[in-house]
Amino acid sequence: MSPSIPPDTHDRELDRKRLKEACQDFESCLTRIILKSMGDSIMRAEEPDQARETYETMFRETLAGELSRHTTGGVADLLYHKLSPLIPDTPRTDTPPPEGPVPVK
């Protein structure tokens, strides 16, 4: 932790970074599903062999990850802008959540 940054600011920035990564991962999963669906809709003369299918799966996963990290205005940005105001301004405590059922108000 940098001495020039107050601890609570560091926690908020870390939380924002983690939220952004989670939003990008979510968008990547959605993009991967779309790309798989598109690939499955292609009519082929024969079934692809195992090596080609593995390659295509790896290609779709990589492409989906890159698209979610390098595009703007996508699902990841929308989720981040909707969820980032929920990051508290107070520092996190490292106490674990209470065990058992949580009372409903």
C-alpha positions in Angstrom: 0.0 0.0 0.0 1.3 3.4 -0.9 2.0 5.7 2.0 0.6 8.7 0.1 -2.8 7.1 -0.4 -5.1 6.8 2.7 -6.0 3.2 3.4 -9.7 3.7 2.8 -9.0 5.2 -0.6 -6.9 2.3 -1.5 -9.7 -0.1 -0.5 -12.2 1.8 -2.7 -9.8 1.8 -5.7 -9.1 -1.9 -5.2 -12.9 -2.6 -5.0 -13.5 -0.6 -8.2 -10.7 -2.5 -10.0 -12.2 -5.8 -8.9 -15.7 -4.7 -9.9 -14.5 -3.7 -13.4 -12.7 -7.0 -13.8 -15.8 -8.9 -12.7 -18.0 -6.9 -15.2 -15.6 -7.6 -18.0 -15.5 -11.3 -17.1 -19.3 -11.4 -17.2 -19.4 -9.7 -20.6 -16.8 -12.2 -21.8 -19.0 -15.1 -20.8 -21.9 -13.6 -22.6 -19.8 -12.9 -25.7 -18.5 -16.5 -25.6 -22.0 -17.9 -25.6 -23.0 -15.7 -28.6 -19.8 -16.7 -30.5 -20.5 -20.4 -29.8 -24.1 -20.1 -30.9 -22.9 -18.4 -34.1 -20.3 -21.2 -34.7 -22.9 -23.9 -34.1 -25.2 -22.4 -36.7 -22.7 -22.8 -39.5 -23.6 -25.7 -41.8 -20.6 -28.0 -42.3 -20.0 -30.7 -44.8 -18.7 -32.9 -42.0 -18.2 -32.8 -38.3 -15.0 -31.1 -37.2 -12.3 -33.3 -35.7 -11.4 -33.0 -32.0 -8.3 -30.8 -32.6 -10.3 -28.3 -34.7 -13.1 -28.2 -32.2 -10.6 -27.5 -29.4 -8.9 -24.8 -31.4 -12.3 -23.1 -32.2 -13.3 -23.2 -28.5 -10.0 -21.7 -27.5 -10.3 -19.1 -30.2 -13.8 -18.1 -29.1 -12.7 -17.8 -25.4 -9.7 -15.6 -26.3 -11.8 -13.5 -28.7 -14.6 -13.0 -26.1 -12.1 -11.9 -23.5 -10.3 -9.4 -25.7 -13.6 -8.0 -26.9 -14.9 -7.4 -23.4 -11.6 -5.7 -22.3 -11.1 -3.5 -25.4 -14.6 -2.3 -26.3 -16.6 0.5 -24.8 -20.3 0.9 -24.3 -20.8 -2.8 -23.8 -22.4 -4.8 -21.0 -19.3 -4.5 -18.8 -19.4 -0.7 -18.9 -23.1 -0.7 -18.2 -22.8 -3.0 -15.2 -19.8 -1.1 -13.9 -21.6 2.3 -14.0 -24.7 0.8 -12.4 -22.8 -1.0 -9.6 -19.9 1.3 -8.8 -22.0 3.7 -6.7 -22.7 0.7 -4.4 -19.1 0.6 -3.3 -19.1 2.2 0.2 -17.1 5.3 1.0 -16.1 3.9 4.3 -13.2 1.5 4.7 -13.8 -2.2 4.6 -13.5 -4.3 7.7 -12.0 -7.7 7.5 -14.6 -9.2 9.8 -16.4 -12.3 8.3 -20.1 -12.1 7.6 -22.3 -13.4 10.4 -23.1 -17.1 10.5 -26.6 -18.4 10.1 -29.7 -16.6 8.7 -29.6 -12.9 8.2 -32.6 -11.1 9.8 -34.9 -9.4 7.3 -36.0 -5.9 8.1 
